[in-house]
Every structure is written in C-alpha cells, then in structure tokens.
Amino acid sequence: MEDAMLGLVQQEFVSIWVRDPRIQKDDSWHTHIDYEIGLHTNSMCFQKKISCVRRRYREFLWLRQRLQDNAVLIDLPKLPPRNPFFSQTNNFHVNERMKKLQDFLEAVLEIPLLLSDSRLHLFLQSQLSVTKMEACASGQTRYSVAQAIQRCVWETRRFPLEHRSCCDSECESSSSSSSSSSSSSSSSSLDMILRSDAKASPQDVPPQDGRTSPDSQTVSSHEELFSCMLASPCEEIHIQP
C-alpha cells in the first residue's frame, strides 16, 4: 500500500514556464512588459491542469510579499531585483529577468505549504488584477476563488489585452445571477423578461460582436492551450525595438 501511494506521489508533476514578453502601453508616455505564465500539472492542488495567463514584474513583487506574509518562517526564493538601467528594448535585460522570474515560480511550487495559498492560485490561473485578487482571497467578492479561475482562465490567450476588465465583470455577473436564481420571485421576473424578449422585433436585438463566451470555448481552447504546451519553455523571445 505504501509503495502504491509513493508511486502516485512520484507521478505528480507541476511544469511552469515564463516566456513571450510583450511591451504593453499604459498611456501616451508609459509602457510596461508583461510575460506569459504557462502551467501544466496533474496535481490535485490545482483546479485547472493547463492554464496560461499574463503577468507583469510588479505583480510578481506583490505575490512574493503576500506569500511571505502568510508563511513567515519560510525562506522564500528571491526575485530579480529592480534594475534602474533596465531597458524594455534590450533583449539581454528582458530575457535575463524572464529567466529569473521562471526560477522564482519553480522554487515556489516546490514548497508544499505555499500550494494551499489562494493568492498563488489566482496569480497563476486567473487574470484578475492585484486589487481583485486581494479582495477575492479575503472573501470580499461575490465570487469565490474557484469561480474566478473557472471564468477567467479559458479566454486569457484569445483576448490577452482586454480580458482583465471583462474577467472581473463576468465574475461579478456570474455570482449575482447564481444568487438571484435561488429566489422564486426572481425566477418569475426572468420568465416575464424572456417572454417580452421573444416578442421583440429583429431590429431591437443588438448585433453580435462575434465573440464566443468562455463556456463555449471547448475544443478550440484546449487545442490552443495544448499548442502552447508543445513549445519549449526556455526559448528566448526577441523584442524588436
């Protein structure tokens, strides 16, 4: 029995990579670089076995500080320090930081105690902002950590730039609609609205924007995520100045 359990433990794996740096525009004067974080695992600690999100350097700083606050006695791995001469168009600077960010996450995932931290899971498997992650992990949102991951993880690669804001709103609307469905009076109102919408003329129906909902992305989402798994996690990405 012990040998069987040991075999199961040895078969568990968690693969993490940081790659694909992209320069994002904050406003007319400021830009930043974010990185793709890919996760592939069969560990029961993770809700999603395959996920891809994008994070920037200062979000890594937030994650390390929160992990340290919750695990005071653990000596956490170091992040690459801030470099006052860091250039977003310097390939060496970008690739060096990217490699050290991956080393940091690999070391974090080797510490079993940290795998129970909800902030780590939101960081790796949702595209919520730092403020939303804080609120969600503290139970101050109408959606749970599991709901945030479920709603956010599949659309990240298809809509990387605009997904963060829509993810927040979708999580809010999902939790509010689930709570209202438990009330019979809300169900009656919903039936009335559906009947009125059925009688609406075609010109009253708003045009579709062509996007698919996260729940409808099944095969295509899996294929896209598995395709990113096949690429080498250590490949260097060169940014054109």
Backbone torsions as a table, in degrees:
resi	resn	phi	psi	omega
1	MET	NA	-43.9	179.6
2	GLU	-64.5	-37.6	178.7
3	ASP	-65.2	-37.4	178.8
4	ALA	-65.9	-44.0	178.4
5	MET	-63.9	-39.7	178.7
6	LEU	-63.4	-37.6	178.2
7	GLY	-64.7	-38.1	178.2
8	LEU	-65.5	-41.7	179.9
9	VAL	-64.2	-41.8	-177.9
10	GLN	-67.8	-25.6	-179.3
11	GLN	-79.9	-15.5	178.6
12	GLU	-69.9	142.6	178.0
13	PHE	-146.9	153.9	173.7
14	VAL	-136.0	113.1	178.2
15	SER	-105.6	132.6	-178.3
16	ILE	-133.6	142.1	173.6
17	TRP	-142.9	154.1	174.6
18	VAL	-125.6	124.9	-175.7
19	ARG	-160.0	-172.1	175.0
20	ASP	52.2	60.7	176.1
21	PRO	-68.0	137.4	179.3
22	ARG	-134.4	140.3	176.2
23	ILE	-84.6	122.1	179.6
24	GLN	-110.5	142.1	-177.5
25	LYS	-93.6	121.1	176.7
26	ASP	-81.8	-48.7	178.0
27	ASP	-155.6	-160.3	-175.6
28	SER	-67.4	-21.7	-173.4
29	TRP	-117.3	-18.0	-171.2
30	HIS	-122.0	143.0	174.9
31	THR	-136.4	165.1	174.2
32	HIS	-148.0	166.3	177.6
33	ILE	-109.2	132.7	170.4
34	ASP	-118.7	164.5	-172.4
35	TYR	-130.2	148.3	174.3
36	GLU	-81.7	131.8	175.4
37	ILE	-113.4	114.6	179.2
38	GLY	-105.7	139.9	-179.6
39	LEU	-130.4	132.2	174.7
40	HIS	-136.4	123.0	-174.9
41	THR	-154.1	161.6	168.7
42	ASN	-120.5	14.1	-178.4
43	SER	-72.6	140.6	177.7
44	MET	-71.9	-9.3	179.6
45	CYS	-72.0	-18.9	-174.6
46	PHE	-111.1	135.8	179.7
47	GLN	-69.8	-43.1	178.1
48	LYS	-105.0	132.6	-178.5
49	LYS	-83.5	-22.7	176.5
50	ILE	-136.0	130.8	179.8
51	SER	-155.0	154.8	175.1
52	CYS	-139.9	126.6	176.8
53	VAL	-135.1	174.0	176.9
54	ARG	-124.7	135.1	-179.9
55	ARG	-138.1	152.8	177.3
56	ARG	-106.4	170.5	-171.9
57	TYR	-60.0	-43.0	-176.1
58	ARG	-69.1	-21.3	174.0
59	GLU	-73.4	-31.5	172.2
60	PHE	-63.5	-41.2	178.1
61	LEU	-60.6	-42.9	178.0
62	TRP	-61.6	-45.0	-178.4
63	LEU	-60.4	-47.0	-178.0
64	ARG	-62.3	-40.7	179.8
65	GLN	-63.7	-41.6	-179.5
66	ARG	-70.1	-38.9	176.5
67	LEU	-64.0	-38.5	178.6
68	GLN	-67.5	-36.8	178.3
69	ASP	-63.7	-34.5	-177.0
70	ASN	-91.0	-9.7	179.3
71	ALA	-139.3	72.3	-172.0
72	VAL	-63.5	-35.5	-174.1
73	LEU	-83.4	-4.1	-178.6
74	ILE	-96.2	133.3	176.2
75	ASP	-85.2	99.0	-175.6
76	LEU	-73.5	150.6	174.9
77	PRO	-63.3	158.1	-176.8
78	LYS	-90.0	149.6	171.0
79	LEU	-93.2	157.0	174.1
80	PRO	-61.1	133.1	-177.2
81	PRO	-69.2	160.9	174.7
82	ARG	-65.4	136.3	-179.8
83	ASN	-114.4	113.4	-178.9
84	PRO	-63.7	-17.6	-179.5
85	PHE	-104.0	13.6	-179.3
86	PHE	-64.1	132.0	179.6
87	SER	-118.6	128.9	-179.8
88	GLN	-69.3	-17.2	179.9
89	THR	-103.3	4.2	178.5
90	ASN	-93.4	112.9	-176.0
91	ASN	-60.6	-38.3	-179.2
92	PHE	-65.0	-45.9	178.9
93	HIS	-59.5	-47.3	-176.4
94	VAL	-65.9	-46.1	-178.3
95	ASN	-68.6	-34.3	178.1
96	GLU	-66.3	-44.8	177.4
97	ARG	-65.1	-41.8	-179.5
98	MET	-59.9	-42.9	179.2
99	LYS	-63.7	-40.7	-179.1
100	LYS	-71.9	-31.6	174.8
101	LEU	-65.6	-38.5	177.0
102	GLN	-67.4	-40.9	177.2
103	ASP	-59.6	-38.7	179.1
104	PHE	-62.5	-48.8	-178.5
105	LEU	-66.1	-38.7	178.0
106	GLU	-60.9	-42.1	179.4
107	ALA	-67.8	-38.5	179.1
108	VAL	-62.8	-42.6	-177.0
109	LEU	-71.7	-10.1	176.5
110	GLU	-89.1	-2.2	179.1
111	ILE	-101.8	105.4	-173.3
112	PRO	-57.6	-36.1	-177.4
113	LEU	-61.4	-33.1	-176.8
114	LEU	-76.6	-16.8	-177.7
115	LEU	-70.6	-12.4	177.5
116	SER	-93.8	0.4	-178.5
117	ASP	-81.2	120.4	-176.7
118	SER	-65.4	-28.9	179.4
119	ARG	-66.6	-35.0	176.7
120	LEU	-63.8	-41.9	-179.8
121	HIS	-67.6	-40.6	177.7
122	LEU	-66.1	-37.0	178.8
123	PHE	-64.3	-42.1	-174.2
124	LEU	-85.5	-26.6	-170.0
125	GLN	-129.7	16.3	171.1
126	SER	-141.6	163.7	178.2
127	GLN	-108.2	23.9	177.9
128	LEU	-64.5	148.5	175.4
129	SER	-71.2	169.4	-179.8
130	VAL	-59.0	-42.9	179.6
131	THR	-61.7	-43.3	179.6
132	LYS	-68.8	-37.0	177.9
133	MET	-64.0	-42.1	177.7
134	GLU	-60.0	-47.6	-178.0
135	ALA	-65.9	-42.2	-178.3
136	CYS	-66.5	-44.5	-179.6
137	ALA	-66.0	-25.5	179.5
138	SER	-90.8	1.2	179.9
139	GLY	75.0	24.6	-177.1
140	GLN	-100.2	8.5	176.7
141	THR	-113.5	162.9	179.4
142	ARG	-80.3	-2.8	177.1
143	TYR	-120.3	152.2	-179.0
144	SER	-87.9	173.3	176.4
145	VAL	-60.9	-43.9	-179.9
146	ALA	-62.3	-40.6	179.1
147	GLN	-66.8	-38.7	179.3
148	ALA	-62.6	-42.8	179.4
149	ILE	-67.3	-42.5	-178.5
150	GLN	-62.1	-41.3	-175.4
151	ARG	-78.8	-27.7	-169.8
152	CYS	-97.2	-31.2	-163.7
153	VAL	-70.1	-30.7	-171.2
154	TRP	-79.0	-26.6	-174.7
155	GLU	-94.6	-2.9	-171.5
156	THR	-59.3	-44.3	-175.7
157	ARG	-78.0	-24.6	-179.2
158	ARG	-80.3	-38.2	179.1
159	PHE	-126.0	68.7	-173.0
160	PRO	-67.0	-29.6	-173.2
161	LEU	-87.6	-37.6	-174.9
162	GLU	-105.2	5.5	-172.7
163	HIS	-72.9	-32.1	-172.9
164	ARG	-59.8	-47.7	-178.6
165	SER	-69.2	-39.5	-178.4
166	CYS	-71.9	-29.3	178.2
167	CYS	-64.7	-43.9	178.8
168	ASP	-59.8	-45.7	-176.9
169	SER	-69.4	-35.3	179.8
170	GLU	-68.1	-38.0	177.7
171	CYS	-64.2	-40.1	178.4
172	GLU	-63.9	-47.4	-176.9
173	SER	-68.8	-32.5	-180.0
174	SER	-65.2	-46.0	-177.8
175	SER	-69.8	-36.5	-179.0
176	SER	-69.6	-36.8	179.6
177	SER	-70.0	-34.7	179.7
178	SER	-69.5	-33.8	179.0
179	SER	-73.9	-33.9	-178.6
180	SER	-74.1	-26.6	-178.8
181	SER	-68.8	-17.3	179.8
182	SER	-77.5	-10.8	-178.5
183	SER	-98.4	132.5	-179.1
184	SER	-68.4	-34.9	179.8
185	SER	-65.4	-37.0	178.2
186	SER	-67.6	-34.8	178.9
187	SER	-64.4	-40.2	179.1
188	SER	-63.8	-42.8	178.8
189	SER	-62.9	-39.2	179.7
190	LEU	-63.3	-40.4	178.2
191	ASP	-61.1	-40.6	179.8
192	MET	-64.9	-40.5	-179.8
193	ILE	-65.2	-41.1	-180.0
194	LEU	-63.5	-38.9	178.7
195	ARG	-65.3	-41.1	-179.7
196	SER	-67.3	-36.8	178.4
197	ASP	-67.2	-32.6	-179.8
198	ALA	-66.7	-29.1	-179.5
199	LYS	-87.6	-6.7	-176.4
200	ALA	-67.6	147.9	179.1
201	SER	-74.6	158.7	-178.0
202	PRO	-58.7	-34.4	-178.5
203	GLN	-70.8	-15.6	178.5
204	ASP	-82.5	-12.4	-177.7
205	VAL	-82.6	125.3	-177.8
206	PRO	-66.8	146.2	179.7
207	PRO	-66.0	148.8	178.4
208	GLN	-84.2	144.1	-178.8
209	ASP	-90.3	-0.5	174.9
210	GLY	89.2	-4.9	-179.5
211	ARG	-87.7	150.2	177.7
212	THR	-97.7	149.9	179.6
213	SER	-74.0	159.5	178.9
214	PRO	-59.7	-33.5	-177.3
215	ASP	-70.8	-23.0	-177.2
216	SER	-90.3	-5.7	-179.8
217	GLN	-87.9	94.2	-177.0
218	THR	-108.7	-81.7	-175.4
219	VAL	-64.7	-45.4	-176.4
220	SER	-63.4	-39.8	179.3
221	SER	-65.1	-43.0	179.0
222	HIS	-62.9	-43.1	-179.4
223	GLU	-63.5	-39.4	-179.2
224	GLU	-67.5	-41.0	179.6
225	LEU	-69.7	-40.8	178.8
226	PHE	-67.1	-31.8	177.6
227	SER	-66.4	-34.3	178.2
228	CYS	-74.0	-23.7	176.6
229	MET	-69.3	-30.4	-175.1
230	LEU	-75.6	-20.4	179.1
231	ALA	-73.9	154.8	-178.4
232	SER	-72.5	129.5	-179.7
233	PRO	-70.1	-14.3	-175.2
234	CYS	-103.5	6.3	-177.7
235	GLU	-67.5	143.3	-178.7
236	GLU	-88.9	136.1	-179.8
237	ILE	-106.8	126.8	-179.5
238	HIS	-101.5	131.2	-178.6
239	ILE	-102.8	128.8	176.7
240	GLN	-76.3	130.6	178.9
241	PRO	-66.2	NA	NA
